Amino acid sequence: MIRVRLDIQYKGTPFGGWQKQKAKGPPTLQGLFEELLSLIFNQPIRVIGSGRTDAGTHARQQVAHCDLPHLPENLRYKLNRLLPKEVAVFRAGPAPENFHALASVVSKTYVYRVWNHSVPHPFLAETSHWVQSPLSLPALNSFAKVFQGTHDFKSFQTRGTPVPDTTRTLFLSEWVERRPHLLEYRVRGNGFLKQMVRNLVGLQLYAQRKGLSPQDLKVILEAKDRREAKDTAPSHGLILWKVHYS
């Protein structure tokens, strides 16, 4: 068997996230790739991703691995011919035997996009969160800096998959204006709790609306209580931007 790494991009709108689900619902990316690879190789193929993404969340670079009986030179071409238009494989090649798409991850970068204008943007409707009221970039960055560093992010963990530890390190937490009216929250960390990025964005936008201070957000962070962090930003503004390996 040959270990193969897949680098994947997708628009998550029609999918129920990356991870396969027991309950019936929209197709998942993991389920889709396992189905297609099993069809190509005429045997069950298991695909493991770098982590789950929520329903509706997008990926500029999702990484997955699988073990195949052999590696056709045209595997990427075959997959892209079979995949729906919202998904593309931009790399399909051999990986070291000890490479693991999830366990080998050093850090991840996420980007959350906000269209900040009184008029919605039809072409960004499925890939950004529309906020009508004016936002202050300096104020948002004063909030973002509260979260940079090593903290217990229990206040930003949505209930779900239990984890032994809720402490994470954010190496980057900042807002930038990509172009007029299009804001991006960029965050890179050694790990993220369930819906953590969406909860961080939701609180920062809430704090802007309510006139909270960075100190108010620090108190919420230190409370380690999910009930204290208001709002969860919708999934369609979130993009898994890059998965970092050593």
Residue frames as qw, qx, qy, qz and C-alpha x, y, z in Angstrom:
[[0.000, 0.887, 0.462, 0.000, 0.00, 0.00, 0.00],
 [0.409, 0.267, 0.009, 0.872, 1.17, 3.53, -0.79],
 [0.134, -0.694, -0.459, 0.538, 0.35, 6.48, 1.45],
 [0.277, 0.481, 0.408, 0.725, -0.99, 9.33, -0.67],
 [0.089, -0.470, -0.339, 0.810, -1.53, 12.96, 0.28],
 [0.181, 0.650, 0.590, 0.443, -4.39, 14.93, -1.24],
 [0.092, -0.293, -0.191, 0.932, -4.56, 18.72, -1.17],
 [0.072, 0.568, 0.781, 0.248, -8.13, 19.82, -1.74],
 [0.096, 0.056, 0.084, -0.990, -10.09, 23.02, -2.29],
 [0.067, -0.482, -0.846, -0.217, -13.84, 23.27, -1.93],
 [0.300, -0.278, 0.006, -0.913, -16.76, 25.60, -1.67],
 [0.019, -0.044, -0.933, 0.356, -18.63, 24.12, 1.24],
 [0.450, 0.012, 0.039, -0.892, -22.10, 25.49, 0.51],
 [0.775, -0.014, -0.369, -0.513, -23.75, 22.23, -0.65],
 [0.624, 0.113, -0.747, 0.198, -21.96, 19.97, 1.82],
 [0.693, -0.667, -0.191, -0.198, -22.58, 18.88, 5.39],
 [0.399, -0.804, 0.441, 0.007, -18.96, 19.53, 6.34],
 [0.274, 0.554, -0.780, -0.103, -15.88, 17.36, 5.93],
 [0.165, -0.208, 0.929, -0.258, -16.57, 14.48, 8.32],
 [0.404, -0.204, -0.797, -0.399, -18.93, 11.64, 7.52],
 [0.425, -0.195, 0.410, -0.783, -22.12, 11.61, 9.59],
 [0.141, 0.130, 0.977, -0.094, -24.24, 8.69, 10.74],
 [0.355, 0.599, 0.523, -0.492, -27.46, 10.63, 10.34],
 [0.484, 0.519, 0.543, 0.449, -28.85, 11.30, 6.89],
 [0.042, -0.862, -0.092, 0.496, -28.18, 14.76, 5.55],
 [0.458, 0.839, -0.238, -0.171, -26.22, 16.64, 2.89],
 [0.915, 0.216, -0.183, 0.287, -23.21, 14.81, 1.44],
 [0.483, -0.812, 0.219, 0.242, -19.89, 15.23, 3.22],
 [0.354, 0.784, -0.495, -0.127, -16.47, 15.73, 1.67],
 [0.287, -0.414, 0.860, -0.076, -14.94, 12.74, 3.43],
 [0.695, 0.247, 0.636, -0.227, -17.81, 10.54, 2.28],
 [0.615, 0.745, -0.048, -0.254, -17.50, 11.84, -1.28],
 [0.193, 0.711, -0.672, -0.078, -13.76, 11.11, -1.53],
 [0.439, -0.214, 0.862, -0.141, -14.11, 7.67, 0.01],
 [0.734, 0.442, 0.434, -0.278, -16.86, 6.83, -2.44],
 [0.561, 0.775, -0.224, -0.185, -14.91, 7.99, -5.50],
 [0.017, 0.630, -0.776, 0.010, -11.60, 6.39, -4.48],
 [0.585, -0.041, 0.783, -0.206, -13.34, 3.12, -3.65],
 [0.738, 0.589, 0.217, -0.248, -14.91, 3.25, -7.12],
 [0.373, 0.792, -0.466, -0.123, -11.57, 3.94, -8.83],
 [0.031, 0.500, -0.858, 0.116, -9.69, 1.16, -7.02],
 [0.753, -0.098, -0.528, -0.381, -12.60, -1.28, -6.69],
 [0.609, -0.228, -0.664, 0.370, -12.04, -1.75, -2.97],
 [0.350, -0.891, -0.290, 0.010, -12.91, 0.18, 0.21],
 [0.491, 0.337, -0.194, 0.780, -10.63, 3.20, 0.70],
 [0.388, -0.787, -0.392, 0.276, -10.58, 5.20, 3.92],
 [0.339, 0.607, 0.004, 0.719, -9.74, 8.91, 3.73],
 [0.495, -0.628, -0.385, 0.461, -8.55, 10.90, 6.77],
 [0.222, 0.834, 0.122, 0.491, -8.59, 14.71, 6.73],
 [0.345, 0.294, -0.418, 0.787, -6.63, 17.28, 8.70],
 [0.073, 0.225, 0.619, -0.749, -9.78, 18.01, 10.69],
 [0.179, 0.632, 0.752, 0.059, -13.48, 18.56, 10.35],
 [0.023, -0.016, -0.082, -0.996, -14.99, 21.68, 8.85],
 [0.357, 0.363, 0.609, -0.609, -18.57, 22.69, 9.62],
 [0.411, 0.579, 0.677, 0.194, -21.42, 22.44, 7.15],
 [0.226, 0.945, 0.227, 0.067, -21.15, 25.37, 4.75],
 [0.355, -0.802, 0.327, 0.351, -17.51, 26.12, 5.61],
 [0.716, 0.680, -0.160, -0.005, -15.03, 26.36, 2.74],
 [0.749, -0.449, 0.309, 0.376, -11.41, 25.30, 2.27],
 [0.364, 0.843, -0.357, -0.172, -8.62, 26.85, 0.28],
 [0.422, 0.425, -0.796, 0.083, -6.39, 24.00, 1.45],
 [0.846, -0.328, 0.278, -0.316, -7.77, 20.93, 3.14],
 [0.234, 0.505, -0.830, -0.050, -5.28, 18.07, 3.43],
 [0.906, -0.131, 0.208, -0.344, -6.17, 14.39, 3.53],
 [0.044, 0.479, -0.863, -0.153, -4.35, 11.10, 3.27],
 [0.922, 0.059, 0.125, -0.362, -5.28, 7.60, 2.21],
 [0.390, -0.393, 0.806, 0.208, -3.53, 4.29, 1.59],
 [0.737, 0.489, -0.106, -0.454, -3.85, 3.03, -1.98],
 [0.924, -0.015, 0.353, 0.146, -2.78, -0.25, -3.61],
 [0.597, 0.122, 0.303, 0.733, -0.93, 1.78, -6.25],
 [0.002, 0.717, 0.132, -0.684, -0.65, 5.40, -7.36],
 [0.583, 0.580, 0.458, 0.336, -1.77, 6.14, -10.92],
 [0.365, -0.029, 0.105, 0.925, 0.00, 9.08, -12.55],
 [0.155, -0.352, -0.373, -0.844, -3.37, 10.54, -13.50],
 [0.258, -0.457, -0.792, 0.313, -5.08, 10.18, -10.11],
 [0.001, 0.416, 0.225, -0.881, -5.59, 13.92, -9.74],
 [0.266, 0.104, -0.502, -0.817, -7.10, 14.09, -13.22],
 [0.327, -0.278, -0.884, -0.186, -9.42, 11.14, -12.52],
 [0.178, -0.487, -0.661, 0.543, -10.69, 12.66, -9.30],
 [0.076, 0.384, 0.023, -0.920, -11.25, 16.10, -10.78],
 [0.275, -0.045, -0.690, -0.669, -13.23, 14.53, -13.64],
 [0.386, -0.388, -0.835, -0.057, -15.55, 12.86, -11.14],
 [0.206, -0.367, -0.527, 0.738, -15.83, 15.55, -8.47],
 [0.127, 0.861, 0.493, 0.012, -18.63, 18.15, -8.48],
 [0.385, 0.711, 0.046, 0.586, -17.75, 21.66, -9.62],
 [0.380, -0.879, 0.083, -0.276, -17.47, 22.93, -6.03],
 [0.769, -0.517, 0.349, 0.141, -14.47, 20.65, -5.30],
 [0.649, 0.682, -0.330, 0.074, -10.99, 20.36, -6.80],
 [0.855, -0.379, 0.139, 0.326, -7.85, 18.36, -6.02],
 [0.315, 0.915, -0.251, 0.003, -4.75, 20.45, -6.72],
 [0.097, 0.592, -0.794, 0.097, -2.22, 17.90, -5.45],
 [0.956, -0.133, 0.112, -0.236, -2.25, 14.11, -5.31],
 [0.514, 0.604, -0.588, 0.156, 1.09, 12.51, -4.61],
 [0.789, -0.143, -0.549, 0.237, 3.04, 10.08, -2.46],
 [0.327, -0.811, 0.242, -0.421, 3.70, 10.92, 1.18],
 [0.129, 0.409, -0.844, 0.322, 6.06, 9.42, 3.77],
 [0.508, -0.251, -0.821, -0.074, 4.69, 6.31, 5.49],
 [0.314, -0.372, -0.632, 0.603, 4.50, 8.17, 8.80],
 [0.115, -0.108, -0.102, -0.982, 2.61, 11.15, 7.37],
 [0.053, -0.530, -0.833, 0.152, -0.81, 11.57, 8.96],
 [0.053, 0.589, 0.340, 0.732, -3.09, 14.33, 7.70],
 [0.485, -0.790, -0.218, -0.305, -4.47, 14.93, 11.22],
 [0.788, -0.546, -0.069, 0.277, -1.77, 13.84, 13.67],
 [0.668, 0.060, 0.107, 0.734, 1.10, 15.51, 11.76],
 [0.078, 0.860, 0.248, 0.438, -0.50, 18.97, 11.77],
 [0.452, -0.043, -0.341, 0.823, 1.63, 21.69, 13.41],
 [0.111, 0.432, 0.318, -0.836, -0.84, 24.54, 12.99],
 [0.287, 0.574, 0.697, 0.320, -3.72, 25.80, 10.87],
 [0.006, -0.184, 0.008, 0.983, -4.68, 29.15, 9.43],
 [0.178, 0.641, 0.746, 0.016, -8.31, 30.18, 9.06],
 [0.027, 0.031, 0.144, 0.989, -9.75, 33.25, 7.38],
 [0.124, 0.632, 0.731, -0.225, -13.18, 34.66, 8.15],
 [0.164, 0.197, 0.351, 0.900, -14.60, 37.14, 5.63],
 [0.064, 0.664, 0.565, -0.485, -17.04, 39.93, 6.37],
 [0.214, 0.472, 0.435, 0.736, -18.70, 42.05, 3.68],
 [0.190, -0.552, -0.458, 0.670, -19.22, 45.37, 5.49],
 [0.025, -0.069, -0.379, -0.922, -21.55, 47.44, 3.35],
 [0.455, 0.212, 0.382, -0.776, -25.14, 48.69, 3.45],
 [0.767, 0.367, -0.206, -0.485, -25.83, 46.72, 0.25],
 [0.845, -0.187, 0.499, 0.043, -25.30, 42.95, 0.02],
 [0.136, 0.593, -0.661, -0.439, -22.79, 41.55, -2.48],
 [0.911, 0.166, 0.021, -0.376, -24.44, 38.82, -4.60],
 [0.747, 0.450, -0.482, 0.088, -21.12, 37.28, -5.65],
 [0.179, 0.381, -0.737, 0.529, -19.86, 37.07, -2.05],
 [0.673, -0.362, 0.028, -0.644, -23.14, 35.98, -0.48],
 [0.968, -0.136, -0.193, -0.090, -22.06, 32.35, -0.04],
 [0.785, 0.136, -0.308, 0.521, -18.46, 33.04, 0.99],
 [0.197, 0.217, -0.348, 0.891, -18.71, 35.99, 3.39],
 [0.185, -0.605, -0.701, 0.329, -20.87, 37.23, 6.24],
 [0.089, 0.619, 0.270, 0.732, -22.81, 40.40, 5.42],
 [0.333, -0.549, -0.477, 0.600, -22.68, 43.05, 8.18],
 [0.200, 0.806, 0.384, 0.404, -24.52, 46.27, 7.35],
 [0.318, -0.946, -0.033, 0.057, -23.48, 48.54, 10.22],
 [0.420, 0.773, -0.399, 0.258, -20.04, 50.16, 9.80],
 [0.895, -0.353, -0.114, 0.247, -17.16, 48.34, 11.50],
 [0.059, -0.930, 0.361, -0.031, -13.99, 49.90, 12.90],
 [0.838, 0.315, -0.400, 0.198, -10.86, 48.03, 11.87],
 [0.159, 0.505, -0.593, 0.606, -8.75, 49.48, 14.75],
 [0.631, -0.333, 0.361, -0.601, -11.43, 48.46, 17.26],
 [0.973, 0.081, -0.119, -0.182, -11.64, 44.95, 15.82],
 [0.662, 0.420, -0.504, 0.363, -7.86, 44.60, 16.00],
 [0.181, -0.504, 0.550, -0.641, -7.86, 45.72, 19.62],
 [0.864, -0.163, 0.215, -0.425, -10.27, 42.82, 20.27],
 [0.903, 0.316, -0.292, 0.005, -8.26, 40.35, 18.18],
 [0.318, 0.572, -0.611, 0.445, -5.05, 40.98, 20.16],
 [0.615, -0.436, 0.408, -0.515, -6.80, 39.83, 23.35],
 [0.971, 0.022, 0.140, -0.192, -6.85, 36.28, 21.94],
 [0.637, 0.596, -0.460, 0.167, -3.28, 36.10, 20.65],
 [0.081, -0.531, 0.743, -0.400, -1.01, 33.89, 22.72],
 [0.384, -0.078, -0.919, 0.045, -1.74, 30.85, 24.88],
 [0.428, -0.180, 0.295, -0.835, -5.11, 30.82, 26.65],
 [0.210, 0.240, 0.934, -0.161, -7.84, 28.50, 27.84],
 [0.250, 0.016, -0.382, -0.889, -10.51, 29.02, 25.15],
 [0.036, 0.305, 0.936, -0.171, -13.29, 27.13, 26.93],
 [0.254, 0.546, 0.326, -0.729, -15.56, 30.19, 26.57],
 [0.417, 0.529, -0.359, -0.646, -15.40, 29.66, 22.79],
 [0.006, 0.114, -0.980, -0.162, -15.97, 25.92, 22.62],
 [0.692, -0.037, -0.174, -0.700, -19.32, 24.82, 21.26],
 [0.685, -0.206, 0.643, -0.274, -20.59, 21.64, 22.86],
 [0.820, 0.428, -0.284, -0.253, -19.84, 18.51, 20.91],
 [0.848, 0.200, -0.423, 0.249, -16.73, 16.39, 20.65],
 [0.610, -0.788, 0.058, 0.063, -15.14, 16.25, 24.13],
 [0.587, 0.588, -0.378, 0.408, -11.46, 17.18, 24.40],
 [0.730, -0.362, -0.417, 0.403, -9.11, 16.63, 27.35],
 [0.385, -0.424, -0.094, 0.814, -7.74, 20.18, 27.25],
 [0.294, 0.858, 0.413, 0.084, -9.19, 23.49, 26.02],
 [0.270, -0.786, 0.215, 0.513, -5.91, 25.45, 26.07],
 [0.728, 0.513, 0.296, 0.347, -4.70, 26.55, 22.65],
 [0.359, -0.512, 0.157, 0.765, -2.03, 28.92, 21.29],
 [0.493, 0.817, 0.295, 0.052, -2.88, 31.53, 18.65],
 [0.600, -0.154, 0.204, 0.758, 0.22, 32.72, 16.82],
 [0.031, 0.102, 0.316, 0.943, -1.77, 35.22, 14.75],
 [0.028, 0.674, 0.720, -0.165, -5.07, 36.99, 15.43],
 [0.093, -0.364, 0.093, 0.922, -5.73, 40.06, 13.31],
 [0.468, 0.723, 0.483, -0.159, -8.22, 41.85, 11.06],
 [0.266, -0.242, 0.422, 0.832, -7.23, 43.26, 7.67],
 [0.531, 0.640, 0.183, -0.523, -9.10, 45.08, 4.93],
 [0.654, 0.065, 0.637, 0.403, -8.54, 42.93, 1.89],
 [0.151, 0.310, 0.421, 0.839, -10.22, 45.51, -0.33],
 [0.258, -0.163, 0.149, -0.941, -12.79, 48.24, 0.31],
 [0.714, -0.179, 0.057, -0.674, -15.64, 46.85, 2.47],
 [0.921, 0.008, -0.384, -0.061, -14.22, 43.32, 2.54],
 [0.302, -0.707, 0.553, -0.321, -12.70, 42.56, 5.96],
 [0.825, 0.094, -0.557, 0.016, -10.86, 39.39, 6.89],
 [0.601, -0.664, 0.390, -0.214, -10.15, 37.96, 10.31],
 [0.707, 0.416, -0.565, 0.087, -6.96, 35.91, 10.03],
 [0.633, -0.588, 0.413, -0.288, -6.09, 33.47, 12.76],
 [0.689, 0.340, -0.637, 0.061, -3.38, 30.83, 13.01],
 [0.576, -0.562, 0.437, -0.402, -3.14, 28.42, 15.91],
 [0.032, 0.341, -0.939, 0.016, -1.76, 25.08, 17.02],
 [0.087, -0.305, -0.947, -0.042, -5.33, 23.80, 17.29],
 [0.337, -0.178, -0.059, -0.923, -8.94, 24.92, 17.44],
 [0.290, 0.180, 0.829, -0.443, -11.94, 23.82, 19.47],
 [0.216, 0.504, 0.797, 0.253, -15.30, 23.08, 17.88],
 [0.111, 0.847, 0.407, 0.324, -16.57, 26.27, 16.16],
 [0.514, -0.542, -0.163, 0.645, -13.90, 28.27, 18.02],
 [0.267, 0.014, 0.290, 0.919, -13.11, 30.63, 15.13],
 [0.166, -0.563, -0.565, -0.580, -16.78, 31.33, 14.45],
 [0.489, -0.734, -0.444, 0.157, -17.33, 32.02, 18.15],
 [0.466, -0.352, -0.011, 0.812, -14.33, 34.38, 18.30],
 [0.092, 0.229, 0.416, 0.875, -15.64, 36.31, 15.30],
 [0.308, -0.660, -0.615, -0.302, -19.17, 36.36, 16.66],
 [0.483, -0.677, -0.344, 0.436, -18.05, 37.88, 19.95],
 [0.361, -0.204, 0.139, 0.899, -15.87, 40.51, 18.27],
 [0.058, -0.391, -0.513, -0.762, -18.73, 41.65, 16.05],
 [0.439, -0.708, -0.550, -0.048, -21.06, 41.66, 19.06],
 [0.506, -0.501, -0.201, 0.673, -18.52, 43.69, 21.05],
 [0.202, 0.087, 0.301, 0.928, -18.33, 46.24, 18.22],
 [0.245, -0.571, -0.566, -0.542, -22.13, 46.61, 18.18],
 [0.561, -0.711, -0.422, 0.022, -22.43, 46.92, 21.95],
 [0.062, 0.877, -0.243, 0.411, -19.43, 49.19, 22.50],
 [0.876, -0.461, 0.002, 0.142, -17.48, 46.72, 24.64],
 [0.008, -0.876, 0.482, 0.026, -13.80, 47.22, 25.42],
 [0.606, 0.379, -0.695, 0.080, -10.84, 44.84, 24.98],
 [0.107, -0.283, 0.766, -0.567, -10.86, 44.43, 28.76],
 [0.747, 0.041, 0.246, -0.616, -14.48, 43.22, 28.56],
 [0.846, 0.325, -0.375, -0.192, -13.39, 40.54, 26.10],
 [0.295, 0.422, -0.777, 0.361, -10.49, 39.56, 28.33],
 [0.458, -0.174, 0.595, -0.638, -12.95, 39.01, 31.20],
 [0.870, 0.203, 0.002, -0.449, -15.10, 36.81, 28.94],
 [0.648, 0.449, -0.613, 0.053, -12.03, 34.82, 27.85],
 [0.104, 0.344, -0.785, 0.505, -10.95, 34.27, 31.44],
 [0.671, -0.150, 0.278, -0.671, -14.47, 33.25, 32.52],
 [0.041, 0.176, -0.973, -0.140, -14.08, 29.89, 30.74],
 [0.375, 0.395, 0.718, -0.433, -17.83, 29.84, 30.31],
 [0.220, 0.261, 0.702, 0.626, -19.46, 29.46, 26.88],
 [0.024, -0.792, -0.610, 0.019, -22.53, 31.37, 28.08],
 [0.245, -0.749, -0.050, 0.614, -20.45, 34.53, 28.47],
 [0.190, -0.263, 0.547, 0.772, -19.31, 34.72, 24.81],
 [0.533, 0.547, 0.368, -0.530, -22.21, 36.04, 22.75],
 [0.630, 0.661, -0.103, -0.393, -23.03, 35.07, 19.18],
 [0.658, -0.124, 0.649, 0.361, -21.61, 32.57, 16.71],
 [0.254, 0.550, -0.365, -0.707, -20.75, 33.87, 13.25],
 [0.885, 0.312, 0.155, -0.308, -22.36, 31.88, 10.40],
 [0.784, -0.196, 0.503, 0.306, -20.33, 29.11, 8.82],
 [0.686, 0.617, 0.302, 0.242, -20.38, 30.41, 5.23],
 [0.102, 0.970, -0.203, 0.081, -17.87, 33.19, 6.02],
 [0.588, -0.618, 0.515, 0.083, -15.20, 30.75, 7.22],
 [0.768, 0.548, -0.330, -0.027, -12.37, 29.36, 5.10],
 [0.833, -0.393, 0.270, 0.281, -9.77, 26.79, 6.12],
 [0.300, 0.905, -0.239, -0.185, -6.90, 28.69, 4.55],
 [0.505, 0.566, -0.642, 0.113, -3.80, 26.56, 5.10],
 [0.915, -0.403, 0.015, -0.020, -2.73, 23.46, 6.99],
 [0.143, 0.814, -0.546, 0.141, 0.87, 23.69, 8.22],
 [0.981, -0.144, -0.077, 0.101, 3.17, 20.70, 8.62],
 [0.473, -0.734, 0.366, 0.322, 6.75, 20.52, 9.85]]
